[in-house]
Amino acid sequence: MAHYAFLDESNIVTEVITGIDETELIEGLDTETWYGNFRGQKCVRTSYNGKIRYNYAGIGFIYDSIANAFIAPMPE
C-alpha cells in the first residue's frame, strides 16, 4: 500500500489517496502515471514517514518539483 497526492495546475495538493504499492504496475504503467492519467491530474507519491519528498502531503501543501518535496502552507 502506498499514498499518492493529486496536484492542481499550480502544484498544490488537492487530494491524497491510498493506492496500490508503488512497485506494482497498472496496465503496464507505473502507479503515479496511471493514477495521474486516470484522474487527469499530476500524481506524486507521498510517504507517512517522510522518507521521500520530506513531508507527507496534505491538502493545500505545495509540491516543489525542483526540491522534490512537499512544503506545508505558511500560516496566515
All heavy atoms as a GROMACS GRO file, in nm:
protein
  606
    1MET      N    1   0.085  -0.117   0.000
    1MET     CA    2   0.000   0.000   0.000
    1MET      C    3   0.090   0.123   0.000
    1MET      O    4   0.190   0.128   0.068
    1MET     CB    5  -0.090  -0.004   0.123
    1MET     CG    6  -0.161   0.122   0.147
    1MET     SD    7  -0.279   0.125   0.285
    1MET     CE    8  -0.232  -0.003   0.393
    2ALA      N    9   0.050   0.224  -0.078
    2ALA     CA   10   0.124   0.349  -0.086
    2ALA      C   11   0.024   0.464  -0.089
    2ALA      O   12  -0.096   0.443  -0.106
    2ALA     CB   13   0.212   0.350  -0.210
    3HIS      N   14   0.075   0.584  -0.072
    3HIS     CA   15  -0.010   0.704  -0.071
    3HIS      C   16   0.032   0.795  -0.186
    3HIS      O   17   0.150   0.808  -0.216
    3HIS     CB   18   0.002   0.775   0.064
    3HIS     CG   19  -0.044   0.690   0.177
    3HIS    ND1   20   0.042   0.606   0.244
    3HIS    CD2   21  -0.165   0.672   0.230
    3HIS    CE1   22  -0.026   0.541   0.337
    3HIS    NE2   23  -0.153   0.578   0.330
    4TYR      N   24  -0.069   0.860  -0.245
    4TYR     CA   25  -0.047   0.943  -0.362
    4TYR      C   26  -0.119   1.076  -0.346
    4TYR      O   27  -0.232   1.080  -0.298
    4TYR     CB   28  -0.097   0.872  -0.489
    4TYR     CG   29  -0.028   0.740  -0.511
    4TYR    CD1   30  -0.078   0.623  -0.456
    4TYR    CD2   31   0.089   0.733  -0.585
    4TYR    CE1   32  -0.013   0.502  -0.474
    4TYR    CE2   33   0.155   0.613  -0.604
    4TYR     CZ   34   0.102   0.497  -0.548
    4TYR     OH   35   0.168   0.379  -0.565
    5ALA      N   36  -0.052   1.183  -0.389
    5ALA     CA   37  -0.110   1.317  -0.384
    5ALA      C   38  -0.144   1.362  -0.526
    5ALA      O   39  -0.064   1.343  -0.618
    5ALA     CB   40  -0.011   1.414  -0.321
    6PHE      N   41  -0.261   1.421  -0.542
    6PHE     CA   42  -0.300   1.478  -0.670
    6PHE      C   43  -0.279   1.629  -0.663
    6PHE      O   44  -0.312   1.693  -0.563
    6PHE     CB   45  -0.447   1.447  -0.702
    6PHE     CG   46  -0.469   1.302  -0.733
    6PHE    CD1   47  -0.516   1.216  -0.636
    6PHE    CD2   48  -0.440   1.252  -0.858
    6PHE    CE1   49  -0.535   1.081  -0.664
    6PHE    CE2   50  -0.459   1.117  -0.887
    6PHE     CZ   51  -0.506   1.033  -0.790
    7LEU      N   52  -0.223   1.684  -0.771
    7LEU     CA   53  -0.185   1.825  -0.775
    7LEU      C   54  -0.267   1.900  -0.879
    7LEU      O   55  -0.297   1.846  -0.985
    7LEU     CB   56  -0.037   1.839  -0.810
    7LEU     CG   57   0.062   1.753  -0.732
    7LEU    CD1   58   0.201   1.770  -0.788
    7LEU    CD2   59   0.057   1.786  -0.584
    8ASP      N   60  -0.297   2.027  -0.848
    8ASP     CA   61  -0.362   2.111  -0.948
    8ASP      C   62  -0.255   2.173  -1.038
    8ASP      O   63  -0.136   2.141  -1.026
    8ASP     CB   64  -0.452   2.216  -0.883
    8ASP     CG   65  -0.378   2.325  -0.807
    8ASP    OD1   66  -0.253   2.334  -0.814
    8ASP    OD2   67  -0.446   2.404  -0.738
    9GLU      N   68  -0.294   2.262  -1.127
    9GLU     CA   69  -0.201   2.321  -1.223
    9GLU      C   70  -0.094   2.408  -1.157
    9GLU      O   71   0.008   2.439  -1.218
    9GLU     CB   72  -0.276   2.401  -1.331
    9GLU     CG   73  -0.362   2.513  -1.278
    9GLU     CD   74  -0.497   2.468  -1.221
    9GLU    OE1   75  -0.542   2.356  -1.246
    9GLU    OE2   76  -0.556   2.550  -1.149
   10SER      N   77  -0.114   2.447  -1.030
   10SER     CA   78  -0.015   2.526  -0.956
   10SER      C   79   0.068   2.440  -0.862
   10SER      O   80   0.136   2.492  -0.773
   10SER     CB   81  -0.085   2.637  -0.877
   10SER     OG   82  -0.153   2.724  -0.963
   11ASN      N   83   0.060   2.308  -0.876
   11ASN     CA   84   0.130   2.210  -0.791
   11ASN      C   85   0.084   2.214  -0.645
   11ASN      O   86   0.161   2.183  -0.554
   11ASN     CB   87   0.282   2.226  -0.801
   11ASN     CG   88   0.337   2.161  -0.925
   11ASN    OD1   89   0.270   2.083  -0.991
   11ASN    ND2   90   0.460   2.192  -0.956
   12ILE      N   91  -0.040   2.251  -0.623
   12ILE     CA   92  -0.098   2.249  -0.489
   12ILE      C   93  -0.176   2.119  -0.474
   12ILE      O   94  -0.253   2.080  -0.563
   12ILE     CB   95  -0.189   2.371  -0.466
   12ILE    CG1   96  -0.104   2.498  -0.474
   12ILE    CG2   97  -0.261   2.360  -0.332
   12ILE    CD1   98  -0.184   2.626  -0.469
   13VAL      N   99  -0.158   2.051  -0.361
   13VAL     CA  100  -0.223   1.923  -0.335
   13VAL      C  101  -0.373   1.945  -0.317
   13VAL      O  102  -0.416   2.026  -0.234
   13VAL     CB  103  -0.163   1.855  -0.210
   13VAL    CG1  104  -0.236   1.725  -0.178
   13VAL    CG2  105  -0.014   1.830  -0.230
   14THR      N  106  -0.452   1.870  -0.396
   14THR     CA  107  -0.597   1.879  -0.387
   14THR      C  108  -0.659   1.759  -0.317
   14THR      O  109  -0.770   1.767  -0.266
   14THR     CB  110  -0.660   1.892  -0.527
   14THR    OG1  111  -0.625   1.777  -0.605
   14THR    CG2  112  -0.613   2.018  -0.596
   15GLU      N  113  -0.585   1.646  -0.318
   15GLU     CA  114  -0.636   1.523  -0.256
   15GLU      C  115  -0.521   1.426  -0.234
   15GLU      O  116  -0.425   1.426  -0.310
   15GLU     CB  117  -0.740   1.459  -0.347
   15GLU     CG  118  -0.808   1.337  -0.289
   15GLU     CD  119  -0.915   1.279  -0.380
   15GLU    OE1  120  -0.934   1.328  -0.492
   15GLU    OE2  121  -0.978   1.181  -0.336
   16VAL      N  122  -0.532   1.345  -0.129
   16VAL     CA  123  -0.435   1.239  -0.102
   16VAL      C  124  -0.513   1.109  -0.088
   16VAL      O  125  -0.614   1.104  -0.019
   16VAL     CB  126  -0.354   1.268   0.026
   16VAL    CG1  127  -0.255   1.156   0.053
   16VAL    CG2  128  -0.282   1.402   0.016
   17ILE      N  129  -0.466   1.005  -0.158
   17ILE     CA  130  -0.536   0.876  -0.154
   17ILE      C  131  -0.439   0.764  -0.113
   17ILE      O  132  -0.318   0.780  -0.122
   17ILE     CB  133  -0.598   0.840  -0.290
   17ILE    CG1  134  -0.490   0.819  -0.397
   17ILE    CG2  135  -0.701   0.943  -0.333
   17ILE    CD1  136  -0.538   0.745  -0.521
   18THR      N  137  -0.496   0.653  -0.072
   18THR     CA  138  -0.422   0.530  -0.051
   18THR      C  139  -0.441   0.446  -0.176
   18THR      O  140  -0.554   0.428  -0.222
   18THR     CB  141  -0.474   0.455   0.072
   18THR    OG1  142  -0.463   0.541   0.185
   18THR    CG2  143  -0.395   0.328   0.097
   19GLY      N  144  -0.331   0.397  -0.232
   19GLY     CA  145  -0.339   0.317  -0.354
   19GLY      C  146  -0.253   0.192  -0.342
   19GLY      O  147  -0.204   0.158  -0.235
   20ILE      N  148  -0.233   0.128  -0.456
   20ILE     CA  149  -0.154   0.006  -0.455
   20ILE      C  150  -0.006   0.038  -0.436
   20ILE      O  151   0.037   0.152  -0.454
   20ILE     CB  152  -0.176  -0.078  -0.583
   20ILE    CG1  153  -0.122  -0.006  -0.706
   20ILE    CG2  154  -0.321  -0.114  -0.600
   20ILE    CD1  155  -0.115  -0.095  -0.829
   21ASP      N  156   0.070  -0.062  -0.404
   21ASP     CA  157   0.213  -0.047  -0.380
   21ASP      C  158   0.282   0.012  -0.502
   21ASP      O  159   0.251  -0.024  -0.616
   21ASP     CB  160   0.274  -0.183  -0.346
   21ASP     CG  161   0.415  -0.170  -0.295
   21ASP    OD1  162   0.433  -0.115  -0.186
   21ASP    OD2  163   0.507  -0.213  -0.367
   22GLU      N  164   0.376   0.102  -0.479
   22GLU     CA  165   0.444   0.174  -0.587
   22GLU      C  166   0.530   0.083  -0.676
   22GLU      O  167   0.570   0.123  -0.784
   22GLU     CB  168   0.530   0.288  -0.531
   22GLU     CG  169   0.651   0.245  -0.455
   22GLU     CD  170   0.627   0.208  -0.310
   22GLU    OE1  171   0.511   0.212  -0.263
   22GLU    OE2  172   0.725   0.175  -0.243
   23THR      N  173   0.557  -0.038  -0.631
   23THR     CA  174   0.639  -0.130  -0.712
   23THR      C  175   0.554  -0.207  -0.814
   23THR      O  176   0.609  -0.274  -0.900
   23THR     CB  177   0.714  -0.229  -0.623
   23THR    OG1  178   0.620  -0.306  -0.548
   23THR    CG2  179   0.811  -0.158  -0.530
   24GLU      N  180   0.422  -0.198  -0.803
   24GLU     CA  181   0.334  -0.268  -0.896
   24GLU      C  182   0.306  -0.182  -1.018
   24GLU      O  183   0.317  -0.060  -1.014
   24GLU     CB  184   0.202  -0.302  -0.826
   24GLU     CG  185   0.220  -0.399  -0.710
   24GLU     CD  186   0.089  -0.436  -0.645
   24GLU    OE1  187  -0.010  -0.457  -0.719
   24GLU    OE2  188   0.085  -0.442  -0.522
   25LEU      N  189   0.269  -0.248  -1.127
   25LEU     CA  190   0.230  -0.177  -1.249
   25LEU      C  191   0.080  -0.192  -1.268
   25LEU      O  192   0.020  -0.293  -1.230
   25LEU     CB  193   0.302  -0.235  -1.371
   25LEU     CG  194   0.454  -0.220  -1.376
   25LEU    CD1  195   0.508  -0.290  -1.500
   25LEU    CD2  196   0.495  -0.074  -1.374
   26ILE      N  197   0.019  -0.092  -1.330
   26ILE     CA  198  -0.122  -0.098  -1.367
   26ILE      C  199  -0.126  -0.079  -1.518
   26ILE      O  200  -0.082   0.025  -1.569
   26ILE     CB  201  -0.205   0.012  -1.298
   26ILE    CG1  202  -0.187   0.010  -1.147
   26ILE    CG2  203  -0.353  -0.003  -1.335
   26ILE    CD1  204  -0.249   0.129  -1.075
   27GLU      N  205  -0.175  -0.179  -1.588
   27GLU     CA  206  -0.182  -0.174  -1.734
   27GLU      C  207  -0.048  -0.135  -1.795
   27GLU      O  208  -0.039  -0.060  -1.891
   27GLU     CB  209  -0.293  -0.078  -1.779
   27GLU     CG  210  -0.431  -0.122  -1.734
   27GLU     CD  211  -0.541  -0.023  -1.766
   27GLU    OE1  212  -0.512   0.087  -1.815
   27GLU    OE2  213  -0.657  -0.057  -1.739
   28GLY      N  214   0.059  -0.183  -1.734
   28GLY     CA  215   0.194  -0.160  -1.785
   28GLY      C  216   0.254  -0.025  -1.747
   28GLY      O  217   0.366   0.006  -1.787
   29LEU      N  218   0.184   0.055  -1.669
   29LEU     CA  219   0.234   0.187  -1.629
   29LEU      C  220   0.268   0.189  -1.481
   29LEU      O  221   0.205   0.120  -1.401
   29LEU     CB  222   0.127   0.295  -1.655
   29LEU     CG  223   0.083   0.314  -1.800
   29LEU    CD1  224  -0.035   0.409  -1.807
   29LEU    CD2  225   0.199   0.366  -1.884
   30ASP      N  226   0.366   0.276  -1.444
   30ASP     CA  227   0.394   0.294  -1.302
   30ASP      C  228   0.272   0.361  -1.238
   30ASP      O  229   0.189   0.421  -1.306
   30ASP     CB  230   0.521   0.378  -1.281
   30ASP     CG  231   0.505   0.520  -1.328
   30ASP    OD1  232   0.459   0.604  -1.249
   30ASP    OD2  233   0.537   0.547  -1.446
   31THR      N  234   0.260   0.347  -1.108
   31THR     CA  235   0.138   0.392  -1.038
   31THR      C  236   0.114   0.541  -1.049
   31THR      O  237   0.001   0.584  -1.070
   31THR     CB  238   0.144   0.350  -0.891
   31THR    OG1  239   0.268   0.391  -0.834
   31THR    CG2  240   0.129   0.200  -0.875
   32GLU      N  241   0.218   0.625  -1.036
   32GLU     CA  242   0.199   0.770  -1.046
   32GLU      C  243   0.142   0.808  -1.183
   32GLU      O  244   0.051   0.889  -1.192
   32GLU     CB  245   0.330   0.845  -1.022
   32GLU     CG  246   0.375   0.843  -0.878
   32GLU     CD  247   0.507   0.917  -0.857
   32GLU    OE1  248   0.576   0.950  -0.956
   32GLU    OE2  249   0.540   0.943  -0.740
   33THR      N  250   0.196   0.748  -1.287
   33THR     CA  251   0.148   0.778  -1.423
   33THR      C  252   0.004   0.730  -1.442
   33THR      O  253  -0.081   0.804  -1.492
   33THR     CB  254   0.240   0.712  -1.528
   33THR    OG1  255   0.373   0.762  -1.510
   33THR    CG2  256   0.192   0.741  -1.669
   34TRP      N  257  -0.026   0.608  -1.399
   34TRP     CA  258  -0.160   0.554  -1.418
   34TRP      C  259  -0.264   0.636  -1.342
   34TRP      O  260  -0.366   0.675  -1.398
   34TRP     CB  261  -0.168   0.407  -1.376
   34TRP     CG  262  -0.297   0.345  -1.422
   34TRP    CD1  263  -0.320   0.283  -1.540
   34TRP    CD2  264  -0.421   0.344  -1.350
   34TRP    NE1  265  -0.452   0.242  -1.547
   34TRP    CE2  266  -0.517   0.279  -1.432
   34TRP    CE3  267  -0.462   0.392  -1.226
   34TRP    CZ2  268  -0.648   0.262  -1.394
   34TRP    CZ3  269  -0.594   0.374  -1.188
   34TRP    CH2  270  -0.686   0.309  -1.270
   35TYR      N  271  -0.239   0.661  -1.212
   35TYR     CA  272  -0.335   0.740  -1.133
   35TYR      C  273  -0.351   0.880  -1.193
   35TYR      O  274  -0.462   0.934  -1.199
   35TYR     CB  275  -0.292   0.751  -0.986
   35TYR     CG  276  -0.316   0.626  -0.905
   35TYR    CD1  277  -0.212   0.568  -0.833
   35TYR    CD2  278  -0.441   0.566  -0.898
   35TYR    CE1  279  -0.233   0.454  -0.757
   35TYR    CE2  280  -0.462   0.451  -0.823
   35TYR     CZ  281  -0.358   0.396  -0.753
   35TYR     OH  282  -0.379   0.283  -0.678
   36GLY      N  283  -0.241   0.941  -1.235
   36GLY     CA  284  -0.248   1.074  -1.296
   36GLY      C  285  -0.331   1.074  -1.423
   36GLY      O  286  -0.416   1.162  -1.443
   37ASN      N  287  -0.309   0.976  -1.510
   37ASN     CA  288  -0.388   0.965  -1.633
   37ASN      C  289  -0.535   0.941  -1.603
   37ASN      O  290  -0.623   0.999  -1.666
   37ASN     CB  291  -0.335   0.852  -1.722
   37ASN     CG  292  -0.200   0.882  -1.782
   37ASN    OD1  293  -0.153   0.995  -1.782
   37ASN    ND2  294  -0.136   0.779  -1.835
   38PHE      N  295  -0.562   0.854  -1.505
   38PHE     CA  296  -0.699   0.819  -1.470
   38PHE      C  297  -0.776   0.941  -1.420
   38PHE      O  298  -0.893   0.960  -1.453
   38PHE     CB  299  -0.699   0.709  -1.363
   38PHE     CG  300  -0.836   0.662  -1.324
   38PHE    CD1  301  -0.908   0.578  -1.408
   38PHE    CD2  302  -0.890   0.700  -1.203
   38PHE    CE1  303  -1.034   0.534  -1.371
   38PHE    CE2  304  -1.017   0.657  -1.166
   38PHE     CZ  305  -1.089   0.574  -1.250
   39ARG      N  306  -0.709   1.025  -1.339
   39ARG     CA  307  -0.774   1.142  -1.281
   39ARG      C  308  -0.758   1.270  -1.363
   39ARG      O  309  -0.822   1.369  -1.336
   39ARG     CB  310  -0.718   1.167  -1.141
   39ARG     CG  311  -0.751   1.062  -1.038
   39ARG     CD  312  -0.895   1.073  -0.990
   39ARG     NE  313  -0.920   1.199  -0.927
   39ARG     CZ  314  -0.902   1.225  -0.798
   39ARG    NH1  315  -0.858   1.131  -0.718
   39ARG    NH2  316  -0.926   1.344  -0.750
   40GLY      N  317  -0.667   1.270  -1.459
   40GLY     CA  318  -0.642   1.390  -1.536
   40GLY      C  319  -0.570   1.498  -1.457
   40GLY      O  320  -0.584   1.617  -1.485
   41GLN      N  321  -0.495   1.455  -1.356
   41GLN     CA  322  -0.416   1.546  -1.272
   41GLN      C  323  -0.278   1.486  -1.254
   41GLN      O  324  -0.261   1.365  -1.264
   41GLN     CB  325  -0.478   1.562  -1.132
   41GLN     CG  326  -0.601   1.645  -1.124
   41GLN     CD  327  -0.648   1.656  -0.980
   41GLN    OE1  328  -0.708   1.563  -0.929
   41GLN    NE2  329  -0.618   1.768  -0.917
   42LYS      N  330  -0.181   1.570  -1.222
   42LYS     CA  331  -0.049   1.518  -1.188
   42LYS      C  332  -0.062   1.442  -1.056
   42LYS      O  333  -0.130   1.486  -0.963
   42LYS     CB  334   0.052   1.629  -1.175
   42LYS     CG  335   0.192   1.578  -1.149
   42LYS     CD  336   0.295   1.687  -1.156
   42LYS     CE  337   0.432   1.625  -1.132
   42LYS     NZ  338   0.538   1.720  -1.160
   43CYS      N  339   0.006   1.328  -1.047
   43CYS     CA  340   0.002   1.244  -0.928
   43CYS      C  341   0.146   1.219  -0.882
   43CYS      O  342   0.232   1.185  -0.962
   43CYS     CB  343  -0.066   1.112  -0.961
   43CYS     SG  344  -0.071   0.996  -0.822
   44VAL      N  345   0.170   1.238  -0.752
   44VAL     CA  346   0.303   1.220  -0.695
   44VAL      C  347   0.290   1.138  -0.567
   44VAL      O  348   0.203   1.166  -0.483
   44VAL     CB  349   0.369   1.357  -0.664
   44VAL    CG1  350   0.506   1.339  -0.606
   44VAL    CG2  351   0.374   1.445  -0.788
   45ARG      N  352   0.376   1.039  -0.551
   45ARG     CA  353   0.372   0.955  -0.431
   45ARG      C  354   0.418   1.035  -0.310
   45ARG      O  355   0.504   1.122  -0.319
   45ARG     CB  356   0.460   0.832  -0.449
   45ARG     CG  357   0.438   0.727  -0.341
   45ARG     CD  358   0.498   0.594  -0.381
   45ARG     NE  359   0.642   0.597  -0.385
   45ARG     CZ  360   0.721   0.563  -0.284
   45ARG    NH1  361   0.670   0.525  -0.170
   45ARG    NH2  362   0.852   0.566  -0.298
   46THR      N  363   0.359   1.006  -0.196
   46THR     CA  364   0.397   1.069  -0.070
   46THR      C  365   0.414   0.959   0.034
   46THR      O  366   0.375   0.845   0.012
   46THR     CB  367   0.292   1.174  -0.027
   46THR    OG1  368   0.339   1.246   0.086
   46THR    CG2  369   0.157   1.112   0.002
   47SER      N  370   0.475   0.991   0.146
   47SER     CA  371   0.508   0.889   0.246
   47SER      C  372   0.484   0.941   0.387
   47SER      O  373   0.529   1.050   0.422
   47SER     CB  374   0.656   0.851   0.229
   47SER     OG  375   0.700   0.771   0.334
   48TYR      N  376   0.414   0.860   0.468
   48TYR     CA  377   0.388   0.895   0.608
   48TYR      C  378   0.517   0.920   0.686
   48TYR      O  379   0.522   1.006   0.772
   48TYR     CB  380   0.311   0.784   0.679
   48TYR     CG  381   0.162   0.797   0.671
   48TYR    CD1  382   0.085   0.695   0.620
   48TYR    CD2  383   0.098   0.911   0.715
   48TYR    CE1  384  -0.052   0.704   0.613
   48TYR    CE2  385  -0.040   0.922   0.708
   48TYR     CZ  386  -0.114   0.819   0.657
   48TYR     OH  387  -0.249   0.830   0.649
   49ASN      N  388   0.620   0.841   0.659
   49ASN     CA  389   0.741   0.852   0.740
   49ASN      C  390   0.840   0.956   0.688
   49ASN      O  391   0.947   0.972   0.744
   49ASN     CB  392   0.810   0.715   0.753
   49ASN     CG  393   0.849   0.657   0.620
   49ASN    OD1  394   0.860   0.726   0.520
   49ASN    ND2  395   0.870   0.526   0.617
   50GLY      N  396   0.805   1.026   0.581
   50GLY     CA  397   0.889   1.134   0.530
   50GLY      C  398   1.018   1.087   0.462
   50GLY      O  399   1.108   1.168   0.442
   51LYS      N  400   1.028   0.960   0.428
   51LYS     CA  401   1.150   0.910   0.364
   51LYS      C  402   1.162   0.957   0.220
   51LYS      O  403   1.270   0.955   0.165
   51LYS     CB  404   1.158   0.758   0.372
   51LYS     CG  405   1.186   0.709   0.512
   51LYS     CD  406   1.216   0.562   0.514
   51LYS     CE  407   1.250   0.520   0.657
   51LYS     NZ  408   1.297   0.385   0.663
   52ILE      N  409   1.051   0.996   0.162
   52ILE     CA  410   1.057   1.056   0.028
   52ILE      C  411   0.983   1.189   0.033
   52ILE      O  412   0.886   1.205   0.107
   52ILE     CB  413   0.995   0.965  -0.081
   52ILE    CG1  414   0.847   0.942  -0.055
   52ILE    CG2  415   1.069   0.835  -0.095
   52ILE    CD1  416   0.772   0.887  -0.174
   53ARG      N  417   1.034   1.286  -0.036
   53ARG     CA  418   0.971   1.417  -0.053
   53ARG      C  419   0.949   1.491   0.079
   53ARG      O  420   0.861   1.573   0.091
   53ARG     CB  421   0.843   1.402  -0.134
   53ARG     CG  422   0.876   1.338  -0.269
   53ARG     CD  423   0.766   1.346  -0.369
   53ARG     NE  424   0.816   1.303  -0.497
   53ARG     CZ  425   0.796   1.183  -0.550
   53ARG    NH1  426   0.722   1.094  -0.488
   53ARG    NH2  427   0.849   1.152  -0.667
   54TYR      N  428   1.030   1.460   0.178
   54TYR     CA  429   1.044   1.533   0.304
   54TYR      C  430   0.923   1.535   0.397
   54TYR      O  431   0.938   1.520   0.515
   54TYR     CB  432   1.092   1.676   0.280
   54TYR     CG  433   1.226   1.681   0.214
   54TYR    CD1  434   1.237   1.697   0.076
   54TYR    CD2  435   1.342   1.664   0.287
   54TYR    CE1  436   1.361   1.699   0.014
   54TYR    CE2  437   1.466   1.665   0.226
   54TYR     CZ  438   1.474   1.683   0.089
   54TYR     OH  439   1.596   1.684   0.028
   55ASN      N  440   0.803   1.556   0.344
   55ASN     CA  441   0.683   1.564   0.427
   55ASN      C  442   0.573   1.479   0.365
   55ASN      O  443   0.567   1.464   0.244
   55ASN     CB  444   0.631   1.708   0.435
   55ASN     CG  445   0.724   1.800   0.507
   55ASN    OD1  446   0.756   1.779   0.623
   55ASN    ND2  447   0.770   1.904   0.438
   56TYR      N  448   0.483   1.429   0.450
   56TYR     CA  449   0.362   1.365   0.400
   56TYR      C  450   0.273   1.476   0.345
   56TYR      O  451   0.246   1.575   0.412
   56TYR     CB  452   0.292   1.288   0.512
   56TYR     CG  453   0.167   1.218   0.466
   56TYR    CD1  454   0.176   1.102   0.391
   56TYR    CD2  455   0.043   1.268   0.499
   56TYR    CE1  456   0.061   1.036   0.348
   56TYR    CE2  457  -0.073   1.203   0.457
   56TYR     CZ  458  -0.062   1.088   0.381
   56TYR     OH  459  -0.175   1.023   0.339
   57ALA      N  460   0.227   1.460   0.223
   57ALA     CA  461   0.145   1.563   0.159
   57ALA      C  462   0.010   1.577   0.229
   57ALA      O  463  -0.050   1.479   0.271
   57ALA     CB  464   0.124   1.530   0.013
   58GLY      N  465  -0.035   1.698   0.239
   58GLY     CA  466  -0.168   1.727   0.289
   58GLY      C  467  -0.236   1.824   0.193
   58GLY      O  468  -0.169   1.892   0.116
   59ILE      N  469  -0.367   1.831   0.199
   59ILE     CA  470  -0.440   1.923   0.113
   59ILE      C  471  -0.389   2.064   0.140
   59ILE      O  472  -0.376   2.106   0.256
   59ILE     CB  473  -0.591   1.911   0.135
   59ILE    CG1  474  -0.637   1.773   0.088
   59ILE    CG2  475  -0.667   2.021   0.063
   59ILE    CD1  476  -0.781   1.741   0.116
   60GLY      N  477  -0.356   2.135   0.034
   60GLY     CA  478  -0.304   2.270   0.046
   60GLY      C  479  -0.153   2.279   0.045
   60GLY      O  480  -0.097   2.387   0.032
   61PHE      N  481  -0.083   2.165   0.062
   61PHE     CA  482   0.063   2.165   0.053
   61PHE      C  483   0.103   2.197  -0.091
   61PHE      O  484   0.027   2.173  -0.184
   61PHE     CB  485   0.120   2.029   0.091
   61PHE     CG  486   0.135   2.005   0.238
   61PHE    CD1  487   0.030   2.028   0.326
   61PHE    CD2  488   0.254   1.955   0.290
   61PHE    CE1  489   0.043   2.003   0.461
   61PHE    CE2  490   0.268   1.929   0.424
   61PHE     CZ  491   0.162   1.954   0.511
   62ILE      N  492   0.223   2.248  -0.108
   62ILE     CA  493   0.276   2.276  -0.241
   62ILE      C  494   0.385   2.174  -0.271
   62ILE      O  495   0.469   2.145  -0.186
   62ILE     CB  496   0.335   2.419  -0.248
   62ILE    CG1  497   0.225   2.521  -0.222
   62ILE    CG2  498   0.403   2.444  -0.383
   62ILE    CD1  499   0.275   2.661  -0.202
   63TYR      N  500   0.382   2.120  -0.394
   63TYR     CA  501   0.487   2.030  -0.437
   63TYR      C  502   0.591   2.110  -0.513
   63TYR      O  503   0.561   2.173  -0.613
   63TYR     CB  504   0.432   1.918  -0.525
   63TYR     CG  505   0.541   1.831  -0.581
   63TYR    CD1  506   0.619   1.753  -0.497
   63TYR    CD2  507   0.569   1.829  -0.716
   63TYR    CE1  508   0.722   1.675  -0.547
   63TYR    CE2  509   0.671   1.751  -0.767
   63TYR     CZ  510   0.747   1.674  -0.682
   63TYR     OH  511   0.849   1.597  -0.732
   64ASP      N  512   0.714   2.113  -0.461
   64ASP     CA  513   0.826   2.180  -0.526
   64ASP      C  514   0.900   2.075  -0.607
   64ASP      O  515   0.970   1.990  -0.551
   64ASP     CB  516   0.917   2.243  -0.420
   64ASP     CG  517   1.034   2.318  -0.479
   64ASP    OD1  518   1.080   2.283  -0.590
   64ASP    OD2  519   1.082   2.411  -0.412
   65SER      N  520   0.887   2.081  -0.739
   65SER     CA  521   0.947   1.978  -0.824
   65SER      C  522   1.099   1.990  -0.830
   65SER      O  523   1.167   1.890  -0.854
   65SER     CB  524   0.888   1.985  -0.965
   65SER     OG  525   0.912   2.111  -1.023
   66ILE      N  526   1.154   2.108  -0.805
   66ILE     CA  527   1.300   2.123  -0.806
   66ILE      C  528   1.360   2.057  -0.682
   66ILE      O  529   1.457   1.982  -0.691
   66ILE     CB  530   1.340   2.272  -0.815
   66ILE    CG1  531   1.295   2.327  -0.951
   66ILE    CG2  532   1.490   2.290  -0.796
   66ILE    CD1  533   1.304   2.476  -0.964
   67ALA      N  534   1.302   2.082  -0.566
   67ALA     CA  535   1.349   2.021  -0.442
   67ALA      C  536   1.293   1.880  -0.424
   67ALA      O  537   1.337   1.807  -0.335
   67ALA     CB  538   1.311   2.107  -0.322
   68ASN      N  539   1.193   1.841  -0.507
   68ASN     CA  540   1.126   1.713  -0.495
   68ASN      C  541   1.072   1.695  -0.354
   68ASN      O  542   1.098   1.595  -0.287
   68ASN     CB  543   1.217   1.598  -0.536
   68ASN     CG  544   1.140   1.469  -0.558
   68ASN    OD1  545   1.021   1.471  -0.589
   68ASN    ND2  546   1.208   1.357  -0.542
   69ALA      N  547   0.996   1.798  -0.309
   69ALA     CA  548   0.948   1.799  -0.170
   69ALA      C  549   0.809   1.860  -0.161
   69ALA      O  550   0.773   1.948  -0.240
   69ALA     CB  551   1.044   1.880  -0.084
   70PHE      N  552   0.732   1.813  -0.063
   70PHE     CA  553   0.605   1.875  -0.030
   70PHE      C  554   0.631   1.977   0.079
   70PHE      O  555   0.696   1.949   0.180
   70PHE     CB  556   0.503   1.771   0.020
   70PHE     CG  557   0.452   1.682  -0.090
   70PHE    CD1  558   0.497   1.552  -0.100
   70PHE    CD2  559   0.363   1.729  -0.184
   70PHE    CE1  560   0.451   1.469  -0.201
   70PHE    CE2  561   0.316   1.647  -0.285
   70PHE     CZ  562   0.361   1.516  -0.293
   71ILE      N  563   0.578   2.097   0.059
   71ILE     CA  564   0.602   2.207   0.153
   71ILE      C  565   0.468   2.248   0.212
   71ILE      O  566   0.372   2.277   0.138
   71ILE     CB  567   0.668   2.326   0.081
   71ILE    CG1  568   0.802   2.278   0.023
   71ILE    CG2  569   0.687   2.442   0.178
   71ILE    CD1  570   0.866   2.376  -0.072
   72ALA      N  571   0.463   2.254   0.345
   72ALA     CA  572   0.340   2.293   0.414
   72ALA      C  573   0.309   2.439   0.386
   72ALA      O  574   0.400   2.521   0.372
   72ALA     CB  575   0.355   2.270   0.565
   73PRO      N  576   0.179   2.473   0.380
   73PRO     CA  577   0.143   2.612   0.360
   73PRO      C  578   0.183   2.697   0.481
   73PRO      O  579   0.185   2.647   0.594
   73PRO     CB  580  -0.008   2.609   0.341
   73PRO     CG  581  -0.053   2.478   0.396
   73PRO     CD  582   0.063   2.386   0.391
   74MET      N  583   0.217   2.821   0.455
   74MET     CA  584   0.253   2.913   0.563
   74MET      C  585   0.126   2.956   0.636
   74MET      O  586   0.025   2.985   0.574
   74MET     CB  587   0.324   3.036   0.508
   74MET     CG  588   0.454   3.005   0.438
   74MET     SD  589   0.578   2.932   0.546
   74MET     CE  590   0.616   3.070   0.649
   75PRO      N  591   0.131   2.962   0.770
   75PRO     CA  592   0.015   3.009   0.844
   75PRO      C  593  -0.012   3.157   0.815
   75PRO      O  594   0.082   3.233   0.789
   75PRO     CB  595   0.053   2.988   0.991
   75PRO     CG  596   0.198   2.962   0.992
   75PRO     CD  597   0.242   2.925   0.855
   76GLU      N  598  -0.137   3.193   0.819
   76GLU     CA  599  -0.172   3.333   0.790
   76GLU      C  600  -0.154   3.420   0.912
   76GLU      O  601  -0.160   3.383   1.021
   76GLU     CB  602  -0.316   3.342   0.739
   76GLU     CG  603  -0.328   3.273   0.606
   76GLU     CD  604  -0.468   3.288   0.550
   76GLU    OE1  605  -0.540   3.381   0.589
   76GLU    OE2  606  -0.504   3.206   0.466
   0.00000   0.00000   0.00000
